[in-house]
């Protein structure tokens, strides 16, 4: 479970202690080219920290001068203009829906901790713990597939953590929880050492909320970055009392609910980022060099 405690620092190091390279080879040997690439890297870094570095141009529709729809808004990115299309909107909605699914499943699954033991609702929820765990895991996985992160290795790292957590969860359930007729969450609760196997799943969630807190300055996401590993590591070590664990779980539930709900208050373009960067990364190497040369000429 040590991976949960280091995932935030790993992402922070990757974002702030290494330059954001769009191409592994500097296309030109001139100092002008390299200076331009450093400027582009700084711009992207600023955007990833939530600073809006785009120039937005609204096109008038008709003679009335009213602003157009989202498709009529052009954003000036590092590598050229871009617009929000229907595919972008669909991806962002699915990304946010995945987060809502994960948060809702977690809230329902954790609620018996705050309900009377003899409650019918509590009993029904406990009977469906594994289903809720699977639904929440699927929602988180969907969001990690659709999340927009400029540094691809970070995205792949979070996805790898999720996959490792899924494998560990399945192994724990099939080999340990199921033979004892226990749900996976209950088994992990009563046998803290099993957190080592399911922990990477929550480490991927920690990385996601860290990214959200870093990019958009969301307080609830920033606090979640610490609450999640604190609760899991505290339960794993046995050094945290039941009362403290109970309070941290309640805080996790509240913050996760606020975080998921507030995602739908953001403009669609926020979760897209600078689309020109992703468009540039998708180009073949020769087209990348051509694009950079063209941008250099425009700046002269």
Secondary structure, DSSP 8 states (H G I E B T S, - for coil): -HHHHHHHHHHHHHHHSS---S-SS-S--SHHHHHHHHHHHHHHHHHHTT----EEEE-EETTTTEE--GGGEEEEETTEEE---HHHHHHHHHHHHHHHHHHHHHHHHHGGGGS-TT-HHHHHHHHTHHHHHHHHHHHHHHHHHH---SSHHHHHHHHHHHHHHHHHHHHHIIIIIGGGT--HHHHHHH-GGGHHHHHHHHHHHHHHHHHHHHHH--HHHHHHHHHHHHHHHHHHHT-S-HHHHHHHHHHHHHHHHHHHHHGGGS-HHHHH--HHHHHHHTS-HHHHHHHHHHHHHHH-
